[in-house]
Amino acid sequence: MTDSAVQGDEVRDTEQGLVDDGPELNVSTARKVVGYAGMLVAFLIVAVPLYWIVVTSFKERPDIYTQPAQWWPKHFTTKNYPAATTEIDFWSYLRNSVFITAVLSLAKIILGVLSAYALSLLRFPGRSLVFIVVIAALMVPNQITVISNYALVSQLGWRDTYQGIIIPLAGVAFGTFLMRNAFLAVPHEIVEAARMDGAGPLKLLWRVVLPMTWPTLIAFGLITVVNEWNEYLWPYLMASDSRVGTLPIGLTQLQNTDGISNWGPVMAATVLAMLPVLALFLVLQRHMIKGLTAGAVKG
């Protein structure tokens, strides 16, 4: 076979390969288009309401109720923000939210870490049964226990108190489940090596296990902070005023101040309530993503 014939066969093979790859490239492109379209839809679903809240907080009251809706303030104003902080005891509600969120988050993180450590790396009778109970607790909505908890807290005289809000919310089923999986992902050889070097249970947890699961712990902490910051139903049942009430309760009272909702101050207060958690998320978002995806890809 001559060189020209060989080269001709190679050209035909190459052309045939390009033709065969065509459908695969089209499918890959279509998947990317669908993926980006889905991301865009998800972004709009989240971003449009947030944009509307921020824009409304800078509108005059008549502009809020105009038809069709205005997507940019016709008369830009900042008076809704002073109104949001003066029409209700905003700073007391903010102080209560910070205190309750901090105490609850710290309690849940400590209890979640300790219980997960016991269920993953310690050996004791009934460990599997305890974990099944924890999983079962995840299946029960919090609203189901509201009536019984309310009756118990009322009998204890804990209404309008911090402990009446904090103690019933201190359950750690989700944190136990999340951290247990993270602890089980720690290589067994490292744990055994630490034990052979004389590390006790607490030292093993503090010096070996926690540093290797730090991203998951941050993700767990951030999720807990967001959930407790936004908690509404139970604090609303327990608090009757700003002495121990949280920001979501304050927003409700601001909405009902004069019988007709003035949405400008309500949206301004909502923006102010979002800022602390938003700032915390922006600082810790990388660690949170690492924690939630830990173990998804094996290297």
N, C-alpha and C positions, 0 to 999 in steps of 0.2 A: 504494500500500500504506500502510495506516494505521500510526501509531506503535505501537499495541497489537499489531498483527500482527508488526511487526519485533521488538519485545521478546519476543513469544512464540517467534519463530524462534531468537533468541539464547539463550533459556532452554533450548529443546530441544537446540540445538547444544552448550551447556555440559553438559547432562545426558548427552548422547551421548558427549561427550569423557570425562566421569567414568567412564562405563560402559566405554569402550574402554581407559582406563588401569588398570582394575581388575586384569586378568590380569598386566600388567607389574608392578604393585605387589606382587602375590602372588609372582611369580617372584623379584623383588628381595628380598622378605622371606625367602623360602625359601633363597635363596643365602646371606643373612646368617646364618640359623639354622645351615645346614650348615657355614659357615665358622667360626662361634663354637664349634660342636660339635667340629669338627676341632681347633681351638686348645685346647679343654678336654682332649681326649683326649691330644694331644701334651704338654700341661702335666702331666697326671697320670702319663704314662709316664716323664717326667723327674723329677717332684717326689716321687713315692711312694718310689722307691729311696733318694733323698737323705734324705727324712724318716726312713726306716727306719734308715739308717746313723746319723743324729744321735741318734735315740731309743735305739737299741741301745747307743750309747756311754755312756749314762747308766743302764743296767740292771745289776742284780746278775746274776752268772753263772747261777744257777738260773732267773731270769725269762726269760732269752734262749731257753731250750729248752722253755718251757711250751706246751701245746696247749689251746685255740686260742691263736694269737699275740696278744700284748698290744701294742696300738698306743700305749700310754703306760706309762712305767715304774711298776710297782707299788711298788718300793722304789727311790727316786731316789738315785743315788750318783755321785760324781765321781772315785772311786778308779781308774777305768779310765785316766784321763789321766796320772796319775803312773806307773801301771804301763806305759803305752805308751812313756814316755820313759826308763824304767829297765830294763826287761827286755831291751831292745836298745840299742845305741849310737845312739840316735835323733838326737842333735845332730850326730854325725859324718856320718850319712846325710843330714841336712838340709843341712849345710855343703857336702857333695859335690854334692848336687842343685842348690843355688844356684850353685855355681861352674861346674859343667858346663853347666847351662842358660844361664847368662849368657854364657859363652864361645861355646857353640854358636849361640845366638841372634844374638849380635853378628857372628860369622863368616858366618852365613847371610844376615843382612840386608845386610852389606857386599857379599858376593859376589853376592847376588841383584840388588841395585841396580846394581852395575857391569856385570854380564852383561846385564841387561835394557836398560840404557842403550846398551850396544854393539849389541845386536840390534835396537834400535828407532830410534835416531837417528844412528848412525854407519854409514858405508858401507865395506864391505870384502869381498873375494872370499869366497864360500862362506857368507855370512851366513844364507841360507835353509836351507842344509844343516845348519848348526849348530843352528838353531832346531828343525829336524825331529828332530835327535838329542835335544834337550832334551825335546820332546814325547814322544818314544819312551821316555825315562827315566821319565816319569810313568806309563807303562803297565806298568812292571816292579815287582812287589811287592818290598818290602825283604827279605822272608824268603828270596827266591830267592838273594840275594847273601850270605847269612849264612855259608854254609860256606866259600866262597872267601875272604871277608874274614877269617873266623876263622883259616884256615890262614895267610894272609899276616901277620896281626897276631901270631900265635904265633911265626912264623919271625923276625919282627923283635924278639921279646922284649918286646912291649908289653902283655902281659896284666897286669892289676892296676896299670895306669897310666892317668893322665888322657888322654894322647894316644891310647892304644889305644881309648878310648871315644869321644873327640871327633872325631878325623880321619875315621874311616869314616862318621860320621853327618853330615858337613858338606856333603852334596850339596844343591843349591839349585834343582832343576828346578821345583818348584812356585812358589817365589819369583820365579824368572826369568820364568815364564809370567805370573804375576799382575802384576808390576811392568812388564813389557813392554807389556801391554795398557793400563796406566795411562799410561805415557809416550806411547804412540801416540795417546791421547785428548787430549794437550796440543795446542792449536791450532798448526798449522804456521806461521802468520803470526808468532806470538810467538817461536817458536824462530828463525825467520829474522831477525826484528828484533834479537834478542839477538846473533846471529852477526854481523850488519852493524855492531853497536855494538862489536865486537871481543871478544866473550866466547869464550874458548877452551872446549874440551870439559869440563874440570872446573868452570870457572866457570859454564858453561851448566847443568851438572847441579846444582850446589850452590845457585846463585842463582835459577834460573828453573824448572827441571823439578821438583825435589824439593818446593819450596814449593807447587806446584800439584797435587801428588799426595800431599800429607801424609796425608790420611785413609786412602788405600790402603796407604801405608807403615806406618801404625799398625796397621791390620788384619793385614797380613803379619807384623809383629813380634809381635802378640799371639797369632796362630795358631801361630807358631814357638815362642814361649815355652811355650804349653800343650802342644804336641806333645813338646817336649824334656823338659819337666817330668814327663810321664807315660810317657816311653820306658822300656820294661822289658826286652825280649828281649835287645838287644845289651849293655846294661850288666850284665845277669845273666850273660851268657856271659863277659864280660871281667873282672868283679870277683868275688873269692871271699870278701871280708870288708868291713868298714866303712872300710877305708883309702881306697878310691875308689868304693865302692858308693853307689847313690842310694836315695832314699826308697822307691820301689817294691820294691827288693830287701829293704830293711829290713822292710817290711810282710810280705813272704813269710817272712822268718826269724821275725818275731813270731808269725805264724800257726802255725809249726811248732815253737815253742819246746819244748813238752812232749809232742808227739805228738798231742795232742787240742786242737783250736783253741779258744782262749778268745776268743770273738768280741768281748767288751767292749773289751779293749785294742786289738784289731785295728781296730775301728770308730772308737775314739778317735784312734788314729794316722792313720786315713784322713781324719777330720775335720781334724786338724792339717795334714795334707799338702794338703788342698784350700784352706785359708784363704789362703795367699799368692797363688795364681792367681786365686781368687775375688775378692780385693780388687783385684788388677790389672785384672781384667775389668770390675768395677763402675766403676772410675775411667775406663777407656778405651772403654766400650761404645758411647757415642755416635759416637766417631771410627771404631770398627770397623764399625758399621752404615753410616755414610757411605761408608767405603772399599769395602765389599762391594757396595753399591748404586750406586756411581759409574758413570755412563754408562747406567744402566737407564732414566732419564727424561731426555729432552732438553727444555730450556727455550727 
